[in-house]
Amino acid sequence: MSEPSAVAGQAASGPTLAEELARLEEIVRRLEADDLDLDGALALFEQGVACLRSARERLSAAEVRVRTVLEDANGTLRLGKLDG
């Protein structure tokens, strides 16, 4: 049997969007605490920026996929409710 592809929008080796958002929340909590030195805070900030960029890329890719699904045969984009 073949390996499942990244149909759900996640890379096989990377964290999910939910995991990235949870990591961002953790980073914000730690940065808001007063017990970090400058080097530790900068390292966390860099990790947070990387998580944010990755999450934005995932959301942009998801938007493209949704637009592709909603595009009808004539190439016209149908914007409407996603629930039916």
PDB file with one MODEL, atoms N, CA, C and O in Angstrom:
MODEL        1
ATOM      1  N   MET A   1       0.836  -1.164   0.000  1.00  0.00           N
ATOM      2  CA  MET A   1       0.000   0.000   0.000  1.00  0.00           C
ATOM      3  C   MET A   1       0.891   1.241   0.000  1.00  0.00           C
ATOM      4  O   MET A   1       1.967   1.225   0.599  1.00  0.00           O
ATOM      5  N   SER A   2       0.462   2.308  -0.658  1.00  0.00           N
ATOM      6  CA  SER A   2       1.277   3.516  -0.734  1.00  0.00           C
ATOM      7  C   SER A   2       1.078   4.371   0.502  1.00  0.00           C
ATOM      8  O   SER A   2       0.067   4.266   1.196  1.00  0.00           O
ATOM      9  N   GLU A   3       2.075   5.231   0.767  1.00  0.00           N
ATOM     10  CA  GLU A   3       2.014   6.143   1.899  1.00  0.00           C
ATOM     11  C   GLU A   3       0.961   7.215   1.649  1.00  0.00           C
ATOM     12  O   GLU A   3       0.831   7.680   0.517  1.00  0.00           O
ATOM     13  N   PRO A   4       0.212   7.621   2.656  1.00  0.00           N
ATOM     14  CA  PRO A   4      -0.762   8.701   2.464  1.00  0.00           C
ATOM     15  C   PRO A   4      -0.033  10.007   2.197  1.00  0.00           C
ATOM     16  O   PRO A   4       1.019  10.271   2.779  1.00  0.00           O
ATOM     17  N   SER A   5      -0.592  10.815   1.323  1.00  0.00           N
ATOM     18  CA  SER A   5       0.010  12.106   1.015  1.00  0.00           C
ATOM     19  C   SER A   5      -0.434  13.136   2.036  1.00  0.00           C
ATOM     20  O   SER A   5      -1.230  12.841   2.927  1.00  0.00           O
ATOM     21  N   ALA A   6       0.085  14.344   1.900  1.00  0.00           N
ATOM     22  CA  ALA A   6      -0.243  15.416   2.843  1.00  0.00           C
ATOM     23  C   ALA A   6      -1.560  16.078   2.447  1.00  0.00           C
ATOM     24  O   ALA A   6      -1.625  17.295   2.276  1.00  0.00           O
ATOM     25  N   VAL A   7      -2.602  15.271   2.304  1.00  0.00           N
ATOM     26  CA  VAL A   7      -3.903  15.762   1.876  1.00  0.00           C
ATOM     27  C   VAL A   7      -4.499  16.707   2.904  1.00  0.00           C
ATOM     28  O   VAL A   7      -5.165  17.673   2.531  1.00  0.00           O
ATOM     29  N   ALA A   8      -4.283  16.462   4.160  1.00  0.00           N
ATOM     30  CA  ALA A   8      -4.861  17.291   5.211  1.00  0.00           C
ATOM     31  C   ALA A   8      -4.154  18.632   5.350  1.00  0.00           C
ATOM     32  O   ALA A   8      -4.513  19.429   6.216  1.00  0.00           O
ATOM     33  N   GLY A   9      -3.160  18.893   4.517  1.00  0.00           N
ATOM     34  CA  GLY A   9      -2.494  20.178   4.532  1.00  0.00           C
ATOM     35  C   GLY A   9      -1.288  20.252   5.448  1.00  0.00           C
ATOM     36  O   GLY A   9      -0.814  21.346   5.755  1.00  0.00           O
ATOM     37  N   GLN A  10      -0.790  19.123   5.886  1.00  0.00           N
ATOM     38  CA  GLN A  10       0.374  19.147   6.748  1.00  0.00           C
ATOM     39  C   GLN A  10       1.480  18.324   6.116  1.00  0.00           C
ATOM     40  O   GLN A  10       1.228  17.288   5.500  1.00  0.00           O
ATOM     41  N   ALA A  11       2.686  18.787   6.274  1.00  0.00           N
ATOM     42  CA  ALA A  11       3.828  18.040   5.781  1.00  0.00           C
ATOM     43  C   ALA A  11       4.019  16.819   6.675  1.00  0.00           C
ATOM     44  O   ALA A  11       3.725  16.860   7.870  1.00  0.00           O
ATOM     45  N   ALA A  12       4.512  15.739   6.089  1.00  0.00           N
ATOM     46  CA  ALA A  12       4.670  14.504   6.835  1.00  0.00           C
ATOM     47  C   ALA A  12       5.643  14.666   8.000  1.00  0.00           C
ATOM     48  O   ALA A  12       5.493  13.988   9.016  1.00  0.00           O
ATOM     49  N   SER A  13       6.632  15.543   7.877  1.00  0.00           N
ATOM     50  CA  SER A  13       7.645  15.663   8.910  1.00  0.00           C
ATOM     51  C   SER A  13       7.478  16.882   9.802  1.00  0.00           C
ATOM     52  O   SER A  13       8.203  17.014  10.788  1.00  0.00           O
ATOM     53  N   GLY A  14       6.558  17.767   9.494  1.00  0.00           N
ATOM     54  CA  GLY A  14       6.428  19.006  10.257  1.00  0.00           C
ATOM     55  C   GLY A  14       5.242  18.995  11.190  1.00  0.00           C
ATOM     56  O   GLY A  14       4.374  18.125  11.113  1.00  0.00           O
ATOM     57  N   PRO A  15       5.217  19.996  12.093  1.00  0.00           N
ATOM     58  CA  PRO A  15       4.093  20.103  13.023  1.00  0.00           C
ATOM     59  C   PRO A  15       2.827  20.562  12.310  1.00  0.00           C
ATOM     60  O   PRO A  15       2.891  21.179  11.247  1.00  0.00           O
ATOM     61  N   THR A  16       1.698  20.262  12.896  1.00  0.00           N
ATOM     62  CA  THR A  16       0.426  20.712  12.347  1.00  0.00           C
ATOM     63  C   THR A  16       0.246  22.198  12.641  1.00  0.00           C
ATOM     64  O   THR A  16       0.985  22.772  13.441  1.00  0.00           O
ATOM     65  N   LEU A  17      -0.722  22.807  12.003  1.00  0.00           N
ATOM     66  CA  LEU A  17      -1.025  24.218  12.261  1.00  0.00           C
ATOM     67  C   LEU A  17      -1.405  24.404  13.725  1.00  0.00           C
ATOM     68  O   LEU A  17      -0.968  25.361  14.364  1.00  0.00           O
ATOM     69  N   ALA A  18      -2.202  23.511  14.249  1.00  0.00           N
ATOM     70  CA  ALA A  18      -2.604  23.603  15.656  1.00  0.00           C
ATOM     71  C   ALA A  18      -1.393  23.524  16.584  1.00  0.00           C
ATOM     72  O   ALA A  18      -1.326  24.244  17.581  1.00  0.00           O
ATOM     73  N   GLU A  19      -0.448  22.664  16.264  1.00  0.00           N
ATOM     74  CA  GLU A  19       0.761  22.549  17.076  1.00  0.00           C
ATOM     75  C   GLU A  19       1.603  23.827  16.989  1.00  0.00           C
ATOM     76  O   GLU A  19       2.168  24.274  17.987  1.00  0.00           O
ATOM     77  N   GLU A  20       1.682  24.408  15.787  1.00  0.00           N
ATOM     78  CA  GLU A  20       2.434  25.657  15.637  1.00  0.00           C
ATOM     79  C   GLU A  20       1.780  26.791  16.427  1.00  0.00           C
ATOM     80  O   GLU A  20       2.476  27.585  17.061  1.00  0.00           O
ATOM     81  N   LEU A  21       0.457  26.871  16.391  1.00  0.00           N
ATOM     82  CA  LEU A  21      -0.247  27.906  17.141  1.00  0.00           C
ATOM     83  C   LEU A  21      -0.085  27.707  18.649  1.00  0.00           C
ATOM     84  O   LEU A  21       0.061  28.676  19.394  1.00  0.00           O
ATOM     85  N   ALA A  22      -0.111  26.463  19.090  1.00  0.00           N
ATOM     86  CA  ALA A  22       0.099  26.179  20.504  1.00  0.00           C
ATOM     87  C   ALA A  22       1.516  26.577  20.918  1.00  0.00           C
ATOM     88  O   ALA A  22       1.721  27.115  22.006  1.00  0.00           O
ATOM     89  N   ARG A  23       2.483  26.312  20.054  1.00  0.00           N
ATOM     90  CA  ARG A  23       3.869  26.699  20.340  1.00  0.00           C
ATOM     91  C   ARG A  23       3.988  28.224  20.407  1.00  0.00           C
ATOM     92  O   ARG A  23       4.684  28.755  21.272  1.00  0.00           O
ATOM     93  N   LEU A  24       3.314  28.923  19.501  1.00  0.00           N
ATOM     94  CA  LEU A  24       3.320  30.384  19.544  1.00  0.00           C
ATOM     95  C   LEU A  24       2.753  30.904  20.859  1.00  0.00           C
ATOM     96  O   LEU A  24       3.301  31.836  21.446  1.00  0.00           O
ATOM     97  N   GLU A  25       1.669  30.311  21.321  1.00  0.00           N
ATOM     98  CA  GLU A  25       1.074  30.719  22.595  1.00  0.00           C
ATOM     99  C   GLU A  25       2.042  30.485  23.743  1.00  0.00           C
ATOM    100  O   GLU A  25       2.167  31.316  24.643  1.00  0.00           O
ATOM    101  N   GLU A  26       2.726  29.348  23.705  1.00  0.00           N
ATOM    102  CA  GLU A  26       3.712  29.038  24.739  1.00  0.00           C
ATOM    103  C   GLU A  26       4.854  30.061  24.713  1.00  0.00           C
ATOM    104  O   GLU A  26       5.301  30.522  25.763  1.00  0.00           O
ATOM    105  N   ILE A  27       5.315  30.409  23.528  1.00  0.00           N
ATOM    106  CA  ILE A  27       6.398  31.387  23.389  1.00  0.00           C
ATOM    107  C   ILE A  27       5.967  32.737  23.940  1.00  0.00           C
ATOM    108  O   ILE A  27       6.731  33.385  24.656  1.00  0.00           O
ATOM    109  N   VAL A  28       4.753  33.168  23.617  1.00  0.00           N
ATOM    110  CA  VAL A  28       4.251  34.451  24.120  1.00  0.00           C
ATOM    111  C   VAL A  28       4.195  34.435  25.646  1.00  0.00           C
ATOM    112  O   VAL A  28       4.608  35.400  26.290  1.00  0.00           O
ATOM    113  N   ARG A  29       3.693  33.359  26.225  1.00  0.00           N
ATOM    114  CA  ARG A  29       3.630  33.256  27.691  1.00  0.00           C
ATOM    115  C   ARG A  29       5.027  33.379  28.306  1.00  0.00           C
ATOM    116  O   ARG A  29       5.222  34.077  29.301  1.00  0.00           O
ATOM    117  N   ARG A  30       5.989  32.691  27.698  1.00  0.00           N
ATOM    118  CA  ARG A  30       7.347  32.733  28.245  1.00  0.00           C
ATOM    119  C   ARG A  30       7.987  34.101  28.066  1.00  0.00           C
ATOM    120  O   ARG A  30       8.727  34.561  28.936  1.00  0.00           O
ATOM    121  N   LEU A  31       7.706  34.756  26.939  1.00  0.00           N
ATOM    122  CA  LEU A  31       8.265  36.090  26.716  1.00  0.00           C
ATOM    123  C   LEU A  31       7.646  37.123  27.661  1.00  0.00           C
ATOM    124  O   LEU A  31       8.307  38.082  28.058  1.00  0.00           O
ATOM    125  N   GLU A  32       6.382  36.924  28.016  1.00  0.00           N
ATOM    126  CA  GLU A  32       5.723  37.847  28.934  1.00  0.00           C
ATOM    127  C   GLU A  32       6.193  37.675  30.375  1.00  0.00           C
ATOM    128  O   GLU A  32       6.031  38.577  31.196  1.00  0.00           O
ATOM    129  N   ALA A  33       6.771  36.526  30.678  1.00  0.00           N
ATOM    130  CA  ALA A  33       7.324  36.306  32.017  1.00  0.00           C
ATOM    131  C   ALA A  33       8.616  37.124  32.138  1.00  0.00           C
ATOM    132  O   ALA A  33       9.289  37.392  31.142  1.00  0.00           O
ATOM    133  N   ASP A  34       8.940  37.501  33.330  1.00  0.00           N
ATOM    134  CA  ASP A  34      10.113  38.353  33.548  1.00  0.00           C
ATOM    135  C   ASP A  34      11.375  37.565  33.885  1.00  0.00           C
ATOM    136  O   ASP A  34      12.363  38.155  34.321  1.00  0.00           O
ATOM    137  N   ASP A  35      11.364  36.259  33.696  1.00  0.00           N
ATOM    138  CA  ASP A  35      12.500  35.458  34.151  1.00  0.00           C
ATOM    139  C   ASP A  35      13.473  35.070  33.035  1.00  0.00           C
ATOM    140  O   ASP A  35      14.324  34.206  33.244  1.00  0.00           O
ATOM    141  N   LEU A  36      13.368  35.690  31.854  1.00  0.00           N
ATOM    142  CA  LEU A  36      14.266  35.370  30.746  1.00  0.00           C
ATOM    143  C   LEU A  36      15.372  36.394  30.632  1.00  0.00           C
ATOM    144  O   LEU A  36      15.157  37.588  30.841  1.00  0.00           O
ATOM    145  N   ASP A  37      16.564  35.915  30.296  1.00  0.00           N
ATOM    146  CA  ASP A  37      17.623  36.855  29.975  1.00  0.00           C
ATOM    147  C   ASP A  37      17.481  37.265  28.504  1.00  0.00           C
ATOM    148  O   ASP A  37      16.663  36.703  27.776  1.00  0.00           O
ATOM    149  N   LEU A  38      18.252  38.214  28.087  1.00  0.00           N
ATOM    150  CA  LEU A  38      18.126  38.764  26.739  1.00  0.00           C
ATOM    151  C   LEU A  38      18.352  37.691  25.675  1.00  0.00           C
ATOM    152  O   LEU A  38      17.589  37.614  24.712  1.00  0.00           O
ATOM    153  N   ASP A  39      19.377  36.869  25.832  1.00  0.00           N
ATOM    154  CA  ASP A  39      19.662  35.838  24.832  1.00  0.00           C
ATOM    155  C   ASP A  39      18.524  34.827  24.721  1.00  0.00           C
ATOM    156  O   ASP A  39      18.153  34.411  23.624  1.00  0.00           O
ATOM    157  N   GLY A  40      17.977  34.440  25.867  1.00  0.00           N
ATOM    158  CA  GLY A  40      16.850  33.509  25.857  1.00  0.00           C
ATOM    159  C   GLY A  40      15.619  34.116  25.210  1.00  0.00           C
ATOM    160  O   GLY A  40      14.906  33.448  24.461  1.00  0.00           O
ATOM    161  N   ALA A  41      15.372  35.387  25.501  1.00  0.00           N
ATOM    162  CA  ALA A  41      14.221  36.065  24.912  1.00  0.00           C
ATOM    163  C   ALA A  41      14.381  36.205  23.400  1.00  0.00           C
ATOM    164  O   ALA A  41      13.422  36.014  22.652  1.00  0.00           O
ATOM    165  N   LEU A  42      15.586  36.537  22.952  1.00  0.00           N
ATOM    166  CA  LEU A  42      15.825  36.647  21.507  1.00  0.00           C
ATOM    167  C   LEU A  42      15.659  35.312  20.800  1.00  0.00           C
ATOM    168  O   LEU A  42      15.107  35.255  19.701  1.00  0.00           O
ATOM    169  N   ALA A  43      16.130  34.239  21.419  1.00  0.00           N
ATOM    170  CA  ALA A  43      15.983  32.909  20.828  1.00  0.00           C
ATOM    171  C   ALA A  43      14.509  32.537  20.709  1.00  0.00           C
ATOM    172  O   ALA A  43      14.078  32.016  19.681  1.00  0.00           O
ATOM    173  N   LEU A  44      13.737  32.806  21.759  1.00  0.00           N
ATOM    174  CA  LEU A  44      12.300  32.528  21.713  1.00  0.00           C
ATOM    175  C   LEU A  44      11.603  33.383  20.671  1.00  0.00           C
ATOM    176  O   LEU A  44      10.723  32.906  19.954  1.00  0.00           O
ATOM    177  N   PHE A  45      11.998  34.656  20.586  1.00  0.00           N
ATOM    178  CA  PHE A  45      11.408  35.553  19.594  1.00  0.00           C
ATOM    179  C   PHE A  45      11.654  35.019  18.189  1.00  0.00           C
ATOM    180  O   PHE A  45      10.742  35.023  17.362  1.00  0.00           O
ATOM    181  N   GLU A  46      12.872  34.561  17.907  1.00  0.00           N
ATOM    182  CA  GLU A  46      13.200  34.000  16.590  1.00  0.00           C
ATOM    183  C   GLU A  46      12.352  32.759  16.302  1.00  0.00           C
ATOM    184  O   GLU A  46      11.870  32.581  15.184  1.00  0.00           O
ATOM    185  N   GLN A  47      12.172  31.910  17.302  1.00  0.00           N
ATOM    186  CA  GLN A  47      11.332  30.720  17.126  1.00  0.00           C
ATOM    187  C   GLN A  47       9.886  31.135  16.846  1.00  0.00           C
ATOM    188  O   GLN A  47       9.215  30.539  16.004  1.00  0.00           O
ATOM    189  N   GLY A  48       9.422  32.142  17.546  1.00  0.00           N
ATOM    190  CA  GLY A  48       8.060  32.621  17.339  1.00  0.00           C
ATOM    191  C   GLY A  48       7.855  33.166  15.938  1.00  0.00           C
ATOM    192  O   GLY A  48       6.832  32.895  15.308  1.00  0.00           O
ATOM    193  N   VAL A  49       8.809  33.926  15.448  1.00  0.00           N
ATOM    194  CA  VAL A  49       8.715  34.465  14.086  1.00  0.00           C
ATOM    195  C   VAL A  49       8.689  33.327  13.074  1.00  0.00           C
ATOM    196  O   VAL A  49       7.927  33.377  12.108  1.00  0.00           O
ATOM    197  N   ALA A  50       9.508  32.305  13.283  1.00  0.00           N
ATOM    198  CA  ALA A  50       9.523  31.156  12.370  1.00  0.00           C
ATOM    199  C   ALA A  50       8.177  30.425  12.390  1.00  0.00           C
ATOM    200  O   ALA A  50       7.663  30.044  11.338  1.00  0.00           O
ATOM    201  N   CYS A  51       7.610  30.230  13.572  1.00  0.00           N
ATOM    202  CA  CYS A  51       6.293  29.581  13.684  1.00  0.00           C
ATOM    203  C   CYS A  51       5.223  30.420  12.996  1.00  0.00           C
ATOM    204  O   CYS A  51       4.365  29.887  12.293  1.00  0.00           O
ATOM    205  N   LEU A  52       5.276  31.716  13.198  1.00  0.00           N
ATOM    206  CA  LEU A  52       4.296  32.610  12.587  1.00  0.00           C
ATOM    207  C   LEU A  52       4.378  32.566  11.072  1.00  0.00           C
ATOM    208  O   LEU A  52       3.352  32.499  10.396  1.00  0.00           O
ATOM    209  N   ARG A  53       5.586  32.603  10.534  1.00  0.00           N
ATOM    210  CA  ARG A  53       5.749  32.529   9.075  1.00  0.00           C
ATOM    211  C   ARG A  53       5.218  31.217   8.521  1.00  0.00           C
ATOM    212  O   ARG A  53       4.545  31.195   7.490  1.00  0.00           O
ATOM    213  N   SER A  54       5.521  30.136   9.202  1.00  0.00           N
ATOM    214  CA  SER A  54       5.044  28.829   8.764  1.00  0.00           C
ATOM    215  C   SER A  54       3.516  28.764   8.800  1.00  0.00           C
ATOM    216  O   SER A  54       2.891  28.248   7.873  1.00  0.00           O
ATOM    217  N   ALA A  55       2.923  29.284   9.866  1.00  0.00           N
ATOM    218  CA  ALA A  55       1.461  29.276   9.983  1.00  0.00           C
ATOM    219  C   ALA A  55       0.831  30.124   8.883  1.00  0.00           C
ATOM    220  O   ALA A  55      -0.175  29.724   8.296  1.00  0.00           O
ATOM    221  N   ARG A  56       1.408  31.288   8.596  1.00  0.00           N
ATOM    222  CA  ARG A  56       0.875  32.139   7.525  1.00  0.00           C
ATOM    223  C   ARG A  56       0.962  31.439   6.174  1.00  0.00           C
ATOM    224  O   ARG A  56       0.035  31.527   5.368  1.00  0.00           O
ATOM    225  N   GLU A  57       2.065  30.745   5.922  1.00  0.00           N
ATOM    226  CA  GLU A  57       2.209  30.013   4.663  1.00  0.00           C
ATOM    227  C   GLU A  57       1.146  28.933   4.544  1.00  0.00           C
ATOM    228  O   GLU A  57       0.546  28.756   3.484  1.00  0.00           O
ATOM    229  N   ARG A  58       0.914  28.210   5.642  1.00  0.00           N
ATOM    230  CA  ARG A  58      -0.119  27.164   5.637  1.00  0.00           C
ATOM    231  C   ARG A  58      -1.499  27.753   5.368  1.00  0.00           C
ATOM    232  O   ARG A  58      -2.273  27.201   4.586  1.00  0.00           O
ATOM    233  N   LEU A  59      -1.806  28.877   6.019  1.00  0.00           N
ATOM    234  CA  LEU A  59      -3.109  29.506   5.821  1.00  0.00           C
ATOM    235  C   LEU A  59      -3.258  30.037   4.396  1.00  0.00           C
ATOM    236  O   LEU A  59      -4.339  29.940   3.815  1.00  0.00           O
ATOM    237  N   SER A  60      -2.205  30.588   3.835  1.00  0.00           N
ATOM    238  CA  SER A  60      -2.254  31.060   2.445  1.00  0.00           C
ATOM    239  C   SER A  60      -2.476  29.901   1.487  1.00  0.00           C
ATOM    240  O   SER A  60      -3.250  30.009   0.536  1.00  0.00           O
ATOM    241  N   ALA A  61      -1.793  28.791   1.744  1.00  0.00           N
ATOM    242  CA  ALA A  61      -1.969  27.606   0.898  1.00  0.00           C
ATOM    243  C   ALA A  61      -3.396  27.068   1.019  1.00  0.00           C
ATOM    244  O   ALA A  61      -3.984  26.633   0.029  1.00  0.00           O
ATOM    245  N   ALA A  62      -3.943  27.099   2.221  1.00  0.00           N
ATOM    246  CA  ALA A  62      -5.318  26.632   2.416  1.00  0.00           C
ATOM    247  C   ALA A  62      -6.295  27.537   1.676  1.00  0.00           C
ATOM    248  O   ALA A  62      -7.269  27.055   1.099  1.00  0.00           O
ATOM    249  N   GLU A  63      -6.044  28.839   1.687  1.00  0.00           N
ATOM    250  CA  GLU A  63      -6.916  29.768   0.971  1.00  0.00           C
ATOM    251  C   GLU A  63      -6.892  29.479  -0.530  1.00  0.00           C
ATOM    252  O   GLU A  63      -7.933  29.506  -1.186  1.00  0.00           O
ATOM    253  N   VAL A  64      -5.716  29.205  -1.065  1.00  0.00           N
ATOM    254  CA  VAL A  64      -5.602  28.868  -2.492  1.00  0.00           C
ATOM    255  C   VAL A  64      -6.386  27.596  -2.794  1.00  0.00           C
ATOM    256  O   VAL A  64      -7.083  27.519  -3.806  1.00  0.00           O
ATOM    257  N   ARG A  65      -6.273  26.600  -1.919  1.00  0.00           N
ATOM    258  CA  ARG A  65      -7.005  25.348  -2.131  1.00  0.00           C
ATOM    259  C   ARG A  65      -8.507  25.574  -2.102  1.00  0.00           C
ATOM    260  O   ARG A  65      -9.235  25.011  -2.920  1.00  0.00           O
ATOM    261  N   VAL A  66      -8.979  26.395  -1.164  1.00  0.00           N
ATOM    262  CA  VAL A  66     -10.420  26.676  -1.072  1.00  0.00           C
ATOM    263  C   VAL A  66     -10.880  27.394  -2.326  1.00  0.00           C
ATOM    264  O   VAL A  66     -11.919  27.052  -2.890  1.00  0.00           O
ATOM    265  N   ARG A  67     -10.118  28.387  -2.772  1.00  0.00           N
ATOM    266  CA  ARG A  67     -10.489  29.112  -3.993  1.00  0.00           C
ATOM    267  C   ARG A  67     -10.514  28.172  -5.197  1.00  0.00           C
ATOM    268  O   ARG A  67     -11.387  28.289  -6.057  1.00  0.00           O
ATOM    269  N   THR A  68      -9.576  27.254  -5.261  1.00  0.00           N
ATOM    270  CA  THR A  68      -9.538  26.297  -6.362  1.00  0.00           C
ATOM    271  C   THR A  68     -10.776  25.411  -6.355  1.00  0.00           C
ATOM    272  O   THR A  68     -11.356  25.138  -7.407  1.00  0.00           O
ATOM    273  N   VAL A  69     -11.176  24.967  -5.186  1.00  0.00           N
ATOM    274  CA  VAL A  69     -12.362  24.115  -5.067  1.00  0.00           C
ATOM    275  C   VAL A  69     -13.622  24.887  -5.460  1.00  0.00           C
ATOM    276  O   VAL A  69     -14.533  24.337  -6.078  1.00  0.00           O
ATOM    277  N   LEU A  70     -13.661  26.172  -5.091  1.00  0.00           N
ATOM    278  CA  LEU A  70     -14.851  26.967  -5.365  1.00  0.00           C
ATOM    279  C   LEU A  70     -14.918  27.482  -6.798  1.00  0.00           C
ATOM    280  O   LEU A  70     -15.951  28.003  -7.219  1.00  0.00           O
ATOM    281  N   GLU A  71     -13.841  27.344  -7.544  1.00  0.00           N
ATOM    282  CA  GLU A  71     -13.833  27.823  -8.921  1.00  0.00           C
ATOM    283  C   GLU A  71     -14.671  26.881  -9.780  1.00  0.00           C
ATOM    284  O   GLU A  71     -14.461  25.668  -9.754  1.00  0.00           O
ATOM    285  N   ASP A  72     -15.612  27.426 -10.535  1.00  0.00           N
ATOM    286  CA  ASP A  72     -16.441  26.551 -11.351  1.00  0.00           C
ATOM    287  C   ASP A  72     -15.787  26.308 -12.716  1.00  0.00           C
ATOM    288  O   ASP A  72     -14.699  26.817 -12.985  1.00  0.00           O
ATOM    289  N   ALA A  73     -16.434  25.556 -13.547  1.00  0.00           N
ATOM    290  CA  ALA A  73     -15.859  25.103 -14.820  1.00  0.00           C
ATOM    291  C   ALA A  73     -15.481  26.252 -15.745  1.00  0.00           C
ATOM    292  O   ALA A  73     -14.564  26.101 -16.552  1.00  0.00           O
ATOM    293  N   ASN A  74     -16.143  27.375 -15.658  1.00  0.00           N
ATOM    294  CA  ASN A  74     -15.844  28.514 -16.530  1.00  0.00           C
ATOM    295  C   ASN A  74     -14.679  29.340 -16.012  1.00  0.00           C
ATOM    296  O   ASN A  74     -14.303  30.329 -16.641  1.00  0.00           O
ATOM    297  N   GLY A  75     -14.106  28.964 -14.895  1.00  0.00           N
ATOM    298  CA  GLY A  75     -13.027  29.722 -14.321  1.00  0.00           C
ATOM    299  C   GLY A  75     -13.486  30.860 -13.459  1.00  0.00           C
ATOM    300  O   GLY A  75     -12.667  31.664 -13.014  1.00  0.00           O
ATOM    301  N   THR A  76     -14.777  30.953 -13.207  1.00  0.00           N
ATOM    302  CA  THR A  76     -15.336  32.013 -12.375  1.00  0.00           C
ATOM    303  C   THR A  76     -15.289  31.590 -10.923  1.00  0.00           C
ATOM    304  O   THR A  76     -15.680  30.477 -10.572  1.00  0.00           O
ATOM    305  N   LEU A  77     -14.819  32.466 -10.106  1.00  0.00           N
ATOM    306  CA  LEU A  77     -14.734  32.161  -8.684  1.00  0.00           C
ATOM    307  C   LEU A  77     -16.093  32.393  -8.038  1.00  0.00           C
ATOM    308  O   LEU A  77     -16.656  33.485  -8.117  1.00  0.00           O
ATOM    309  N   ARG A  78     -16.614  31.342  -7.393  1.00  0.00           N
ATOM    310  CA  ARG A  78     -17.884  31.441  -6.685  1.00  0.00           C
ATOM    311  C   ARG A  78     -17.573  31.620  -5.199  1.00  0.00           C
ATOM    312  O   ARG A  78     -17.128  30.687  -4.531  1.00  0.00           O
ATOM    313  N   LEU A  79     -17.806  32.797  -4.707  1.00  0.00           N
ATOM    314  CA  LEU A  79     -17.619  33.032  -3.282  1.00  0.00           C
ATOM    315  C   LEU A  79     -18.959  32.899  -2.601  1.00  0.00           C
ATOM    316  O   LEU A  79     -19.944  33.511  -3.013  1.00  0.00           O
ATOM    317  N   GLY A  80     -18.989  32.115  -1.581  1.00  0.00           N
ATOM    318  CA  GLY A  80     -20.241  31.900  -0.866  1.00  0.00           C
ATOM    319  C   GLY A  80     -19.975  31.154   0.414  1.00  0.00           C
ATOM    320  O   GLY A  80     -18.828  30.990   0.830  1.00  0.00           O
ATOM    321  N   LYS A  81     -21.048  30.701   1.038  1.00  0.00           N
ATOM    322  CA  LYS A  81     -20.935  29.966   2.274  1.00  0.00           C
ATOM    323  C   LYS A  81     -20.283  28.622   2.013  1.00  0.00           C
ATOM    324  O   LYS A  81     -20.584  27.960   1.020  1.00  0.00           O
ATOM    325  N   LEU A  82     -19.388  28.218   2.906  1.00  0.00           N
ATOM    326  CA  LEU A  82     -18.697  26.939   2.760  1.00  0.00           C
ATOM    327  C   LEU A  82     -19.513  25.779   3.307  1.00  0.00           C
ATOM    328  O   LEU A  82     -19.209  24.621   3.023  1.00  0.00           O
ATOM    329  N   ASP A  83     -20.550  26.078   4.091  1.00  0.00           N
ATOM    330  CA  ASP A  83     -21.303  25.013   4.735  1.00  0.00           C
ATOM    331  C   ASP A  83     -22.447  24.470   3.875  1.00  0.00           C
ATOM    332  O   ASP A  83     -23.246  23.670   4.360  1.00  0.00           O
ATOM    333  N   GLY A  84     -22.538  24.872   2.662  1.00  0.00           N
ATOM    334  CA  GLY A  84     -23.563  24.257   1.839  1.00  0.00           C
ATOM    335  C   GLY A  84     -24.142  25.187   0.875  1.00  0.00           C
ATOM    336  O   GLY A  84     -25.026  24.808   0.106  1.00  0.00           O
TER     337      GLY A  84
ENDMDL
END
